[in-house]
Amino acid sequence: MKRPVVTLLCTMMAAALLAGCGPDSDATPATPESVPAATGENAPAAGPSGTEAPAEQKPALRPLTQGADHAYYTFGQGQGEDGMHLILYAIDYDKQQAAPVCTKAGCSHDTPDCEAWLPDQNYRTIGSDGQEVFTLCTVVGSDDAYLESASLSGGGVQTLATLPAREGQVFDWTLGAADDEQVCLGAVHYDAVIGPGKPMIPAVAVVSRADGTVQLYDAPDEAAASRPDGATVGTTFAGAEGRSLYFLVSLHSQSSSTQSGCELWAFDVDSTQWHRVSGFEGGIANAGTEYYVVTRSARPGQGKNVIHVDETEGSIRTVDVTTGEETLLCTGLPAAPGEYDSYDVTRLQNWYAVVVSQRDITTQQSENQWFLVPAEGGDPVAVELYQYSDAKGSQPVKLIDECDGVFYCQYDITNEPYTGVGKDGVAGTFDNYHIVYGLLSVEDALASRPAYTQVFVG
C-alpha cells in the first residue's frame, strides 16, 4: 500500500547536494493533492506537464548550501529601535571580510529597509545557490514555519511560502536544491506522540516560485514502516544531485538504539517516482561502533556526504548514493570503541575533517584528536589546532567551510565580562562570551600554524 500524498505550503533547512540517478524499474510514483497557496487562493498542482521538456533536457538543480561560489552565508545580530534582530551576512573569501547581504549604498543595517534585515529572533537556517539566499524560519513556540528568499542582486528578503502546521504531525524541513521554476526540499515527518510503529517518513516537497504552492510527496510504506522484527526506522535527508533527492533510512532493532542496517532511497523530481538504490547493501557487522551517517557539509558533496564509519577498525568509507558503491576513504584513525567515544566528520570541498573523541566517564576528562583526510582518499593528517584547553580536555578548531584552498573556521572563544544587574536583582560581574571566526589556509592548517585572519565575531 502506498502512503497517501498531500500538498502543503512549506519551508526548508540547509543540506548537502549529492549525486542523482534515474528510477529503477520498480519505481513508485506519487500523486499529490492540492491545497490553498500562501495567498489563501486555490492553485493548480505544479507537477510535470505534457508540454515540459523531458527530464534529461532539464538543467541540474542548483544546490542550496551555506557555501556558494566564493562566499559563505550566515547570520549576525543587529540592534534596531525595536530591539534585537538578525542580519544576513556573507563571508567573502576574496575580500577576506564579512558584510551584510545588502546592496543599498550608505545603509546602516539597523532599520527594516535594510535588504539584509530579518525582523525577529525566530530560529532560521540558511542556504544559497549563488543567485539567491534562502532562509527557513521556524517560529518560536509554535509549529509554524515559512521560507524566505533574497536575491544577491538586491531587493531585500521576501516570503516565498508558508508551511501551516498539520495536526498531530511534526515536520523537519531541509533546504535541498532549486532551479528557475521551483525549490525542492527534503522533509521528514512523524507523529507528535513518538512510540513503537511510528516511523519517520521521508518526503520531498516542491515549492512553486510562481505562486508559493507546495507539492509534498511521501515515500512509499516500505521506505518508512516498522519492519517485521519490530525494528524502527530513522530517516535523514542526504541531499540531491541532478534531478533527484536522496534519503538515508536507518534501521534500529527493537531492543537497541544502534543501527542494524541502512537503506538509500531516491526521489526523481520530474517523474515524481521513489525508488530504493538497489546497489547499496547497508549491512552492519559491529553494531554500536559501525554505522552509516550523513556528514555535515557547507557545499555540494559530489555524491560523497554519506559515509560508513567503523570506529573499532578506525576506518571511513564513502558511499556513492546513485549506485550504493562504497569506496575506502581512509584507515589508521584512532580506534574509539568505547560507549562514550565518537567520531565527528565534516565534508569540506577537498577534505574531510574528522574529530575523534575519547571520554573517560569516571574522570569526566576527554581527549579530542582531529585529522584532515583528502576527499579522494589517503592517510589522515593529524592537526594540532585548538580553540581552548582546560582541565577536562581540549576543544579542536571547528572547520566549517572551504573555498579554493582556504578554510572558514571557528577558532577562538573570548570573554568580555560586564557589570550589571542579574535576574535576581543583585548587581555583579557577568560573563559575556563571543565566538570568533576566521579564515585559515589549507597549507597552514596542515602544518598546524594558527595563522588566522579574523572576519566575524558571533
Secondary structure, DSSP 8 states (H G I E B T S, - for coil): ------B-----------------TT-EE--------TTSS--------TTS--GGGS---EE-BSEETTEEEEEEEEEETTEEEEEEEEEETTTTEEEES---TT--S-STTSTTEE-S--EEEEEE-SSEEEEEEE-TTSS-EEEEEEETTS--EEEEEEE---TTEEEEEEEEEE-SSEEEEEEEEEESS--TT---EEEEEEEETTT--EEEEE--GGGTS--TTS-EEEEEEEEEETTEEEEEEEEE-TT-SSEEEEEEEEEETTTTEEEE-TT---B-SSBTTEEEEE-EESS--TT--EEEEETTTTEEEEE-TTT--EEEEE-------STT-EEEEEE-SSEEEEEEEEEETTTTEEEEEEEEEETT----EEE--EEEEETTEEEE-EEEEEETTEEEEEEEEEE--EEEE-TTS-EEEE--EEEEEEEEEHHHHHTT----EEEEE-
